Amino acid sequence: MPLRQSSVLTSKEYELLEELATGKTYLEICLALNIGRGSLSVHIQNLYRKLGANKRSEILERAREKKLISFSRLNSPLIKA
């Protein structure tokens, strides 16, 4: 499934993908990216929409399929190798 035409990821969304891939909690991601929980929620919802995902593990799976993040970056227990 290709990214939707209006779904080019922002730099913050790419950063968020990288953090999600390491298996960090949402709180840890907020601290790492220096953003609030509300901002994180907006970015997560955008990723769901842009990647056609319905849950966190699907965001990572879709990002890997689309080569937005490398498989070696996926340390998350949500993704099985």
C-alpha positions as CSV (number, residue, x, y, z in Angstrom):
1,M,0.0,0.0,0.0
2,P,1.6,3.3,-1.1
3,L,1.6,6.4,1.1
4,R,-1.3,8.6,0.4
5,Q,-0.7,11.6,-1.8
6,S,-1.2,14.0,1.1
7,S,0.8,11.8,3.4
8,V,4.4,12.9,3.1
9,L,5.8,12.5,6.6
10,T,7.0,15.5,8.5
11,S,10.5,15.5,10.1
12,K,8.9,15.2,13.5
13,E,6.9,12.1,12.3
14,Y,10.1,10.5,11.1
15,E,11.7,11.2,14.5
16,L,8.7,9.7,16.1
17,L,9.0,6.6,14.0
18,E,12.6,6.2,15.0
19,E,11.7,6.4,18.7
20,L,8.7,4.0,18.3
21,A,11.1,1.5,16.6
22,T,13.3,1.4,19.7
23,G,10.3,0.3,21.8
24,K,10.2,3.4,24.0
25,T,7.0,4.2,25.9
26,Y,5.0,7.3,24.9
27,L,6.3,9.1,28.0
28,E,9.9,8.3,27.0
29,I,9.2,9.5,23.5
30,C,7.8,12.8,24.8
31,L,10.9,13.4,26.8
32,A,13.3,12.4,24.0
33,L,11.5,14.6,21.5
34,N,10.8,17.4,24.0
35,I,7.1,17.5,23.1
36,G,3.9,17.2,25.2
37,R,1.5,14.3,25.4
38,G,-1.0,16.3,23.3
39,S,1.5,16.9,20.5
40,L,2.6,13.3,20.6
41,S,-1.1,12.2,20.2
42,V,-1.5,14.4,17.2
43,H,1.6,13.0,15.5
44,I,0.6,9.4,16.3
45,Q,-2.9,10.0,14.8
46,N,-1.2,11.5,11.7
47,L,1.0,8.4,11.4
48,Y,-2.1,6.1,11.7
49,R,-3.8,8.0,8.9
50,K,-0.8,8.4,6.6
51,L,0.3,4.8,7.0
52,G,-3.1,3.2,7.0
53,A,-2.5,1.7,10.4
54,N,-4.9,1.0,13.3
55,K,-2.5,0.3,16.1
56,R,1.1,1.0,17.2
57,S,2.5,-2.3,15.9
58,E,0.9,-1.6,12.5
59,I,2.6,1.8,12.3
60,L,6.0,0.1,12.7
61,E,5.1,-2.7,10.3
62,R,3.9,-0.3,7.6
63,A,6.9,2.0,8.1
64,R,9.2,-1.1,7.6
65,E,7.3,-2.2,4.5
66,K,7.6,1.2,3.0
67,K,11.3,1.4,4.0
68,L,10.7,4.5,6.1
69,I,12.8,2.8,8.8
70,S,15.3,0.1,8.5
71,F,14.6,-3.4,9.9
72,S,17.8,-3.2,12.0
73,R,16.2,-0.2,13.9
74,L,13.3,-2.2,15.0
75,N,14.0,-3.2,18.6
76,S,10.4,-3.1,19.5
77,P,8.8,-6.2,21.0
78,L,5.7,-5.3,19.0
79,I,7.4,-6.4,15.7
80,K,8.5,-10.0,15.1
81,A,11.6,-10.5,13.0
